[in-house]
């Protein structure tokens, strides 16, 4: 049977490193998913109020189909500057896309990003004309490493709120018996609830492996009401929510294949959050392929498996992030 990777984190995927940085006073943070080598990237945007950087570049018909890093950040539109910090650090190291290879022409690092809204969470946002996010991007880049990293109130999930509960940074991984690996990283700041109404069970409980988010289960006779959302946020405002995520796999994918996996991965949000993709949310999923192993045949069936694994792993990561934040 398929099982989580060594650390049950996205860093179980070969070629992926994660860095997190916090501004404790401002109650915000940034996460960077760093590719050791340029990797095929894709994105799916489902929420009604997204905030993104370089997502159009990832469309299948565009010139560039590889990314150097992906950034997830708090800070609403201010947080997109975290991508500038990461791009500057990559550029200083000669990383990036170039049509010509001359010493006098700098490369252009490809760093897509997505943000969540945490401006009204009580932190000190009196930063004048110097928001902290470019600096947070640089710090997250410098902190990027293989192996374990903190979940819950960490990185881009540091100031997040999931419905009426603390949100957080979540991650999970899965490895199939024929060697495909999938990992997810998500910052959970949703309008909807991750808990089933009237219980301490997560909507994602059917996908839990080894009690990774507490093992709570609903009563055997449980019936969810059609409009009983449970502990969702009250009086939501446009742009004040959002769950953002990145899926990584070691399976070699084309740009078109990665886009299909991204579309399928969105189901992970729907399995873990209710309601989801609301006008108040800016839900976004990136996909990165590090191309360590070929896509097994038959191709279409393996791609379907990969998309389903991405959705399940993302659902687990959502619940795990909120669980760790409590």
Helices and strands as residue ranges (DSSP letters): G 10-12, E 16-23, E 28-45, E 52-53, G 56-58, E 66-73, G 76-80, H 81-92, E 111-115, H 133-143, G 155-157, E 161-162, E 165-166, E 168-175, E 181-188, G 203-207, E 243-251, H 255-272, E 284-293, H 299-325
